[in-house]
């Protein structure tokens, strides 16, 4: 990875820009209560975030990271969870330190900025808006924008195409192995933050191009 190489920077949302686990846990436990099931802990939810809402709901129902079969209440639980989360998207969610600073510097530098998340699109723009960072993003991709979600490369490749940018000139910023796999498959560069949600695993073990402490550090690598 060399300086001056990139013209497009794409960000993951949950665990990279926004600490959203408490709101997901809140909605998840409301869902479980309505279904007559026991609650889960905030730490469990942090461990389960990152593969889209359907997978999270399966994990909430089964208490398993990789459920072997669909839970019998899944079809009822998913729309219930989505409805509850829509009402509580920013009850506790907040930006990580350095996010505003980093995004502002990238925008000032004239870089194209996108958000690529596995969260359903109808939640993404309201969260970006309520947290005051929506104006940084020229393109926003949700988990239902395309037939495939990360770690599939499609959302990244479609975003590069949207900007008429060669994928080799694009950089993904994320917090999980899903982001790394998607970036590698799309021929994006990949920087990961060392906080966020990676199912309890060290992000360094998955060999991104660089690991950083804060989004505020990114501009120094691109100037």
C-alpha positions in Angstrom: 0.0 0.0 0.0 1.5 3.3 -1.1 0.6 6.9 -0.5 -1.4 8.7 -3.2 -2.7 5.4 -4.7 -6.4 5.7 -3.8 -9.2 8.0 -5.1 -12.1 6.1 -3.5 -12.4 5.2 0.2 -15.3 3.0 1.3 -16.2 2.5 4.9 -18.0 -0.3 6.8 -20.5 1.1 9.3 -21.1 -1.0 12.4 -17.9 -1.5 14.4 -15.9 0.8 12.1 -17.7 4.2 12.2 -20.5 3.5 14.6 -20.7 1.5 17.9 -24.2 0.2 17.4 -24.1 -3.0 19.5 -26.2 -1.7 22.4 -29.1 -0.7 20.1 -28.9 -4.1 18.3 -28.9 -5.8 21.7 -31.8 -3.6 22.9 -34.0 -4.5 19.9 -32.9 -8.1 20.0 -33.9 -8.5 23.6 -37.3 -6.8 23.0 -37.8 -9.3 20.2 -36.8 -12.2 22.4 -39.2 -11.0 25.2 -42.1 -10.8 22.8 -41.4 -14.4 21.6 -41.2 -15.6 25.2 -37.4 -16.3 25.0 -34.6 -15.5 27.5 -32.5 -12.3 26.9 -28.9 -12.3 25.7 -26.1 -10.1 26.9 -24.6 -7.1 25.2 -21.3 -8.9 24.9 -23.0 -11.8 23.1 -24.5 -9.4 20.6 -21.1 -7.7 20.0 -19.8 -11.2 19.1 -22.6 -11.9 16.6 -22.8 -8.6 14.7 -21.5 -8.3 11.1 -23.2 -10.7 8.7 -26.5 -8.9 8.2 -29.8 -8.8 10.1 -31.1 -12.3 9.2 -27.9 -13.9 10.5 -28.0 -11.8 13.6 -31.6 -12.8 14.3 -30.7 -16.5 13.8 -27.9 -16.1 16.3 -30.1 -14.3 18.8 -32.6 -17.1 18.6 -30.2 -20.0 18.8 -27.4 -18.5 20.8 -25.0 -20.0 18.2 -22.5 -18.2 16.0 -23.2 -20.6 13.1 -26.7 -22.1 13.6 -26.9 -25.6 12.1 -30.5 -25.1 11.0 -33.1 -22.2 11.0 -34.8 -21.6 14.3 -38.6 -22.4 14.2 -39.5 -18.9 15.1 -37.2 -17.2 12.6 -39.9 -16.2 10.1 -41.8 -14.4 12.8 -38.7 -13.1 14.6 -37.0 -11.3 11.6 -39.7 -8.7 10.8 -40.3 -8.2 14.5 -36.6 -7.5 15.1 -36.5 -5.1 12.1 -39.5 -3.2 13.3 -38.1 -2.9 16.9 -34.7 -1.8 15.6 -36.2 0.8 13.4 -37.7 2.4 16.5 -34.4 2.3 18.4 -31.6 2.8 15.9 -29.9 5.6 17.8 -31.0 5.2 21.4 -27.4 4.3 22.4 -25.4 4.2 19.2 -22.5 6.7 18.9 -19.5 7.4 16.6 -16.1 6.1 17.5 -13.5 8.6 18.4 -11.8 10.2 15.4 -14.5 9.4 12.9 -15.6 13.0 12.2 -12.0 14.1 12.0 -11.0 11.4 9.6 -14.0 11.8 7.3 -13.6 15.6 7.2 -10.0 15.4 6.2 -10.7 12.8 3.5 -13.5 15.0 2.1 -11.3 18.1 2.2 -8.6 16.2 0.3 -11.1 15.6 -2.5 -11.4 11.8 -2.1 -14.6 10.0 -3.0 -16.2 8.5 0.1 -18.8 5.7 0.3 -20.4 3.5 2.9 -20.7 -0.2 2.3 -22.5 -2.1 5.1 -24.4 -5.4 5.5 -27.1 -3.5 7.5 -30.4 -3.1 5.6 -30.3 0.1 3.6 -33.4 1.6 5.2 -31.6 1.9 8.5 -28.3 3.2 7.1 -29.2 6.7 6.0 -31.2 7.6 9.1 -28.3 6.5 11.3 -25.7 8.4 9.3 -28.1 11.5 9.4 -28.8 11.2 13.2 -25.1 10.9 14.0 -24.3 13.9 11.7 -22.0 12.2 9.1 -24.4 11.6 6.2 -23.0 14.6 4.2 -19.6 12.9 3.9 -20.9 10.0 1.7 -21.5 10.2 -2.0 -22.8 6.6 -2.2 -24.3 4.3 0.4 -24.8 0.6 0.0 -26.8 -1.6 2.4 -27.2 -5.3 2.8 -30.2 -5.4 0.5 -28.8 -3.2 -2.2 -27.4 -6.1 -4.3 -28.0 -9.9 -4.4 -24.8 -10.5 -2.4 -23.3 -9.0 0.8 -19.8 -8.9 2.2 -17.7 -11.0 2.2 -18.8 -11.3 -1.5 -17.0 -8.6 -3.5 -20.2 -7.5 -5.4 -21.0 -4.4 -3.2 -17.4 -3.2 -3.5 -17.2 -3.7 -7.2 -20.5 -2.1 -7.8 -19.4 0.9 -5.7 -16.2 1.3 -7.7 -18.2 1.1 -10.9 -20.6 3.8 -9.6 -17.7 6.2 -9.3 -16.0 4.9 -12.5 -13.0 4.0 -10.4 -10.7 1.1 -11.0 -10.9 -1.3 -8.0 -7.1 -1.1 -7.6 -7.6 2.7 -6.9 -10.2 2.0 -4.1 -9.7 1.3 -0.4 -12.0 -0.4 2.1 -12.0 0.5 5.8 -13.5 -2.1 8.1 -13.3 -4.0 11.3 -13.8 -7.6 10.4 -12.6 -10.5 8.3 -15.7 -10.0 6.1 -14.3 -6.7 5.0 -10.9 -8.2 4.4 -12.3 -11.0 2.3 -14.5 -8.7 0.3 -11.6 -6.2 -0.3 -9.2 -9.0 -1.4 -11.7 -10.5 -3.8 -12.5 -7.0 -5.3 -8.9 -6.0 -5.6 -9.4 -3.1 -3.1 -6.8 -2.1 -0.6 -7.9 -2.8 3.0 -7.2 -1.0 6.3 -8.8 -2.3 9.5 -9.5 -0.6 12.8 -8.4 -2.6 15.9 -11.8 -2.1 17.7 -15.2 -3.1 16.5 -16.8 -6.5 15.9 -14.8 -9.4 14.6 -16.4 -12.2 16.5 -13.8 -12.1 19.3 -10.8 -12.6 16.9 -7.8 -10.4 16.5 -8.1 -8.5 13.2 -4.3 -8.6 12.9 -4.5 -12.4 12.4 -6.3 -11.9 9.1 -3.5 -9.8 7.5 -5.1 -6.5 6.3 -2.8 -4.1 4.7 -2.7 -2.0 7.8 -4.3 -1.9 11.3 -5.1 1.4 12.9 -6.4 2.7 16.2 -8.7 5.4 14.7 -10.3 6.6 11.5 -8.5 9.8 12.1 -5.2 8.1 11.1 -6.3 7.2 7.6 -5.5 10.6 5.8 -1.8 10.3 6.7 -1.6 7.1 4.6 -3.3 8.6 1.6 -1.7 12.1 1.3 
